[in-house]
Amino acid sequence: MRQASSMPRLLLLCLLGLPLAGCASFGGGALVASSAPSDLSGPAASAIAGDMVTKLAEQVRPGSGTIILKPDGTPFGQALETSLKNWGYAVATDQETGGERTIPLAYVIESYNGQVLARLSTGSVELGRAYAATASGASPASPLSVMQRG
């Protein structure tokens, strides 16, 4: 009976891992298109963005470069930009950054089986986590997945 209850968790981990495997060439400088569902509530988008930026700050310190973000106009894209700025990151979306160090950042938010799967990607690290989202917010539903690149 214990094996049957671990199957959904295994499937979830595999689903989180597949996008990570597909982005191994992300560090080449090209930014993948960010995407998020437009029906994700504002409070849920803010909660997920806040949690993910907290975890990103553990891997990529604020002040270490300008985050290059190409938001998709969804509530999550807006919440992520706001959260990054609140944490002290310099964020550029459409403008030139001058000669300073840049850190391309992309995100993918997908709904799956009643949960929201979130992934942030830079050239050096990928973060992934599942969330239980409601109209009034979101809370982590899985451990954080961290993949660091060479």
C-alpha positions, 0 to 999 in steps of 0.5 A: 500500500505504501508504494501506491501512495508514492506513485503520485509523488514520483510522477510529480518529481519526474514532471519537475525534472523533465523541464530541467533536463530540456534546458541544459543548453540555457546558459548559451545566452538566449533567454527562453520564453517565459510563460504562466497561466493567465488564470492564476489569481493575483494572491497565488501569483504573489505568494509563489513569486515571493517564495521562489525569489526567496529561494533564488536569493540563496543561489544568486545574491541580489546585487550580483548583476542585473536580472534580465526578465522577459515577462509575459504580461500575466499576474505571475510575471508582474508579481515576479518582477515586483518581488525581485525588485523588493528583494533588491535585484536590479531588473531590466525588461526591455531596456539596455543594461549598459556594461554591467553583468547580466543574469537572464531569468526565465520562468515557467508556471504550469497547472497540473493535477490540481497543483501549480508547478513553478520553475525559475531558470538562470544560466547557473541554476534552476529552481522548481517547486509544486504549490497548492494554489487557491484564489487567496494564495498558495503554499509549497506542496513539495520540497524545492528542487535545485539544479546548479550548472557548472 
